[in-house]
Amino acid sequence: MILAMSLIATPLMAAEKVDLQMVGRIRNEGFRNSKVMDTVRHLTDSIGPRLTGSAQLKSANDWTRAKFEEWGMENANLEEWSPFGRAWCYDFASASMTSPSYAQFYAIPKAWTPGTAGEVRGTAVRVTLKAKEDLEKQKGKLAGKIVLLGDAIELKVQEKAALKRYDEAGLEDAGTYRIPTAPSATGAEEYTKRREFRRALAQFMMDEKVLAVFEPGSGGDGGTFDVSGASWRVEDPIGVPSLVLAAEHYNRVSRLLDAGTTVELTANVRATMDDSAKVAYNTIAEIPGSDPRGEIVMLGAHLDSWHAGTGATDNAAGVAAMMEAVRILKALNVKPKRTIRIALWTGEEQGLFGSEKYVEKHFGKWSDPKDAKLKDLPRYYRPLDRGTLSLLPAHGKLAAYFNMDNGTGKIRGIWSEENFVVAPIFEEWIRPLRDLGVTTVSMRRTGGTDHMSFDEVGLPGFQFIQDDVEYSARTHHSNADVFDRLQREDLMQASVVIATFVYNAAMRDDPLPRKPLPKEAITKK
């Protein structure tokens, strides 16, 4: 078997040409004249968080388009996609305990939560609500209360450093293929149950006239915690004002209640919501190619973020690295064979919506599932009911799509998404980048971000392997996701690696090889 692999791979690798002079020029521009930190600083410090549907995200769309034009890129535009849902923003929030003693809490409202219309005060009560049966038991008991939803969070001494980078063993493991499990309907069933209960819970809190809900922050300690959102869907009940508290503050109130102490709390959220703003935008720009076949190479990252921090590692880091990659190529005045097109997606945090809508419009779309109950579920939750894949003419024109969305960490390799034939090509591409720490081409698939929108319709979409740094331990979706957690050298390295991959894909004689199309695929003329 090893011999057979060698016989397959060697001719491919021998034929793969890499322009080392251009790689050197990319490295020089990227390391000696980098603008990546200027870009990411503006996105985070000046524009701030970029929740899908918000005015701040639209500002980021406008600014990135203007930046592409400033750099001399062509066809810079905002491409609309819809529908999305509620637009939401807040400009003030506070929470405190007034009895048995005063304490100011660190609290952030969940996205898409309604405002309080001024400060509200109420007695605290803690409940555990995990099923509809739990709601029945609490009927008539919560009116005028501030509800603590859930148990206290156990905080332990941190025994391991938050910083995490790949070592040799970790990279070897990442490069080891794992046989996938069989598709299952379990994920769809669990997702549907969770969503139905969230709707029922929101309506229950409204019906019971609960003043506000406090939830414990998870994902960290020391005042660091994850904050996501309530429902952005216009058809869902808006619920009551809901805030996420630092675990240390939530736990204090929880202990007082366990001791039988009466606790008085306050909450104040000033938020606005707009159910009519259902349109969102992706930012698009190009370096035109010379090949008359009209093929393209795409690169992208998601521009939207959550609201607790400033969306620095998730995902201004990826946006800035991708923007820097095309800035480098434009500064070097490259004349690519294939058009290089960058896309900055929105709606990623709610379900890869921006990239999915783009792919449906330009390349191909799956039909609705046969089971109507699955229609409103993300596609990755319905592997057993795929429908039919209709391909558009441009499907054959996309040579590759590259994505970055795993924080500030430097690139250590690439996930090949089980594309066996592309792996030896990538091996040759990373050869002149090994001194930068890029060593691994993995046959495994990875998920959770926008390359999936391309891969799911049979297009060659790839995500880079990155050092985790503090992504999992501190910054992902948290109030600590700010500029200070970004690593300058890592982002410069990532920009150079991405520019090199994009250039190679744009200049090689043939498009990158593809995996076999799903058997359900049909081509539209």
Secondary structure, DSSP 8 states (H G I E B T S, - for coil): -HHHHHHHHHHHHHH----HHHHHHHHHHHHHS--HHHHHHIIIIII----TTSHHHHHHHHHHHHHHHHTT-EEEEEEEE-----EEEEEEEEEEEEESS-EE--EEE-BT----SS-EEEEEEEE---SHHHHHHHTTS-TT-EEEES---------S-S-B---HHHHHHHTS--------SHHHHHHHHHHHHHHHHHHHHHHTT--EEEEE--S-STT--B--BS---TTS---S-EEEE-HHHHHHHHHHHHTT---EEEEEEEEEEETT---EEEEEEEE----TT--EEEEEEE----SSS--IIIIIHHHHHHHHHHHHHHHTT---SSEEEEEEESSHHHHSHHHHHHHHHHTEEE---SSGGGTTS-GGG-TT----EEE-GGGGGEEEEEE--S-S--EEEEE-TT-TTTHHHHHHHHGGGGGGT--EEE-----SSTHHHHHTTT--EEEEEE--BTIIIIITTBTT-SGGG--HHHHHHHHHHHHHHHHHHHHSSS--------TTEEE--
